Amino acid sequence: MQIVGTARHVPLDSSDPDRPQRTLAMNLYTFLSIFAAVFIAELGDKTQLATMLFSAQSGTGRLWVFLAASLALVASSALAVLAGGLIGQSVSPRVLKIVAGCGFIVIGIWTLWRG
């Protein structure tokens, strides 16, 4: 059996006594990598600015703003994970990276062109 990580393949067999620790380490590494990437990507974006504006409005409970914004982020992330899982079954990760990269470049050029 193989555990697939971000950077390399770590072959493991079922008799490996260190398997649970290696699996946990790979899962933790993957979790922290995804957390860091999403956290940095979300800093200062339009969603965060809109959430700050909702929270700044008088009469708006901060707890409700936090709960609504959190639920919205969880729901949109769930949709992204489901879509990625479905797309990943028929399209290779390499092609997905190329398409995503080209998409970001096009959006960047379009943003600069409009500005």
BELHUHU-V54005 format. One record per residue. RES is the residue in one small letter. OMEGA is omega as a letter, one per 20 degrees, with the letter a starting at -180 (* if undefined). D_FIRST is the distance of its C-alpha to the first C-alpha in Angstrom with 2 decimals. Layout:
res=RES omega=OMEGA d_first=D_FIRST
res=RES omega=OMEGA d_first=D_FIRST
//
This chain:
res=m omega=r d_first=0.00
res=q omega=r d_first=3.79
res=i omega=a d_first=6.87
res=v omega=r d_first=9.75
res=g omega=a d_first=13.00
res=t omega=a d_first=16.51
res=a omega=a d_first=17.01
res=r omega=r d_first=13.97
res=h omega=r d_first=10.25
res=v omega=a d_first=8.99
res=p omega=r d_first=6.32
res=l omega=r d_first=5.60
res=d omega=a d_first=5.73
res=s omega=r d_first=7.58
res=s omega=a d_first=10.78
res=d omega=a d_first=10.81
res=p omega=r d_first=14.02
res=d omega=a d_first=13.76
res=r omega=a d_first=10.60
res=p omega=a d_first=13.02
res=q omega=r d_first=15.18
res=r omega=r d_first=12.76
res=t omega=r d_first=11.52
res=l omega=r d_first=15.28
res=a omega=r d_first=16.29
res=m omega=r d_first=14.21
res=n omega=r d_first=15.54
res=l omega=r d_first=18.95
res=y omega=r d_first=19.02
res=t omega=r d_first=18.24
res=f omega=a d_first=20.81
res=l omega=r d_first=23.40
res=s omega=r d_first=23.04
res=i omega=r d_first=23.62
res=f omega=a d_first=26.39
res=a omega=a d_first=28.15
res=a omega=a d_first=28.05
res=v omega=a d_first=29.42
res=f omega=a d_first=31.89
res=i omega=a d_first=33.34
res=a omega=a d_first=33.50
res=e omega=a d_first=35.37
res=l omega=r d_first=37.91
res=g omega=r d_first=41.28
res=d omega=a d_first=40.31
res=k omega=r d_first=42.64
res=t omega=r d_first=40.88
res=q omega=r d_first=41.33
res=l omega=r d_first=44.92
res=a omega=r d_first=45.67
res=t omega=r d_first=44.31
res=m omega=r d_first=46.54
res=l omega=r d_first=49.50
res=f omega=a d_first=48.95
res=s omega=a d_first=48.79
res=a omega=a d_first=51.94
res=q omega=r d_first=54.00
res=s omega=r d_first=56.45
res=g omega=r d_first=55.96
res=t omega=r d_first=52.22
res=g omega=a d_first=50.29
res=r omega=r d_first=47.58
res=l omega=r d_first=45.36
res=w omega=r d_first=45.57
res=v omega=r d_first=44.88
res=f omega=a d_first=41.81
res=l omega=a d_first=40.51
res=a omega=a d_first=41.24
res=a omega=r d_first=39.70
res=s omega=r d_first=36.57
res=l omega=r d_first=36.18
res=a omega=r d_first=36.78
res=l omega=r d_first=34.10
res=v omega=a d_first=31.56
res=a omega=a d_first=32.56
res=s omega=r d_first=32.39
res=s omega=r d_first=28.98
res=a omega=r d_first=27.73
res=l omega=r d_first=29.16
res=a omega=r d_first=27.54
res=v omega=r d_first=24.04
res=l omega=r d_first=24.66
res=a omega=r d_first=26.15
res=g omega=r d_first=23.40
res=g omega=r d_first=20.78
res=l omega=r d_first=22.99
res=i omega=a d_first=23.83
res=g omega=r d_first=20.27
res=q omega=a d_first=19.49
res=s omega=a d_first=22.14
res=v omega=a d_first=22.70
res=s omega=r d_first=20.54
res=p omega=r d_first=20.24
res=r omega=r d_first=22.43
res=v omega=r d_first=25.14
res=l omega=r d_first=25.07
res=k omega=r d_first=25.62
res=i omega=a d_first=28.44
res=v omega=r d_first=30.08
res=a omega=r d_first=29.92
res=g omega=r d_first=31.34
res=c omega=r d_first=34.09
res=g omega=r d_first=34.85
res=f omega=r d_first=35.37
res=i omega=r d_first=37.56
res=v omega=r d_first=39.63
res=i omega=r d_first=40.12
res=g omega=r d_first=41.14
res=i omega=r d_first=43.64
res=w omega=r d_first=44.99
res=t omega=r d_first=45.45
res=l omega=a d_first=47.29
res=w omega=a d_first=49.36
res=r omega=a d_first=50.47
res=g omega=* d_first=51.33
//
